[in-house]
Amino acid sequence: MSKEIKPWTTLSSELVFHHRWYKLRRDHVQLPTGQVLDDYFVSVRANVALIFALTADEHVILVRQYKHGIGEILIEVPGGVVDEGETSPLAAAKRELLEETGYVSDEIEPLLEVSDNPTKDTNRIYFFLARNARLVAAQHLDETENIEVLRVPLAGVEAMILGGEIRVSGSIALCLLALRKLAP
């Protein structure tokens, strides 16, 4: 027999910090037990689209860049935020793939929609698999971006994850889902 779980009731909500790149909301909530919390903070974050791009010759397109939050250079799948006003995560995935890597694909399929940190963040992450990705342009990076494009043999991606070379949770999850989908 499963336990009945009920959602919390939001009594009031206030945006306490609002910036182009970050919003913080303070909720006043009541739990199903009757307990009231007046300082439950939630990061209102943009949705994200990530893309596992595979070329016709079975190379995966990855990106290597500095991530200031943890102060390290990391290897990830291409991707980025679904811009405000942009309604299609697929369109965002295509845009980010082209901007970050110069690659495009006409064969893109959604794999999964996930939440990264549902306790404190509002955003969703959309995972896509792109087959037959091809280079059509130079990178078109924002002035703050410095991204190295990597072409990694498909057969080497799992070893990169298990060896700790790919260490970003969303990239790991998408790579493993894509590898499973692509397995014979």
ABEGO torsion letter per residue (X at the ends): XBBBBBBBBBABBBBABBBAABBBBBBBBBBAAGBBBABBBBBBBBBBBBBBBBBAAGBBBBBBBBBAAAGBBBBBBBEEBBBBGBABAAAAAAAAAAAAAGBBBABBBBABBBBABAAABABBBBBBBBBGBBBABBBBBBAABBBBBBBBBAAAAAAAAAAGABABAAAAAAAAAAAAAABX
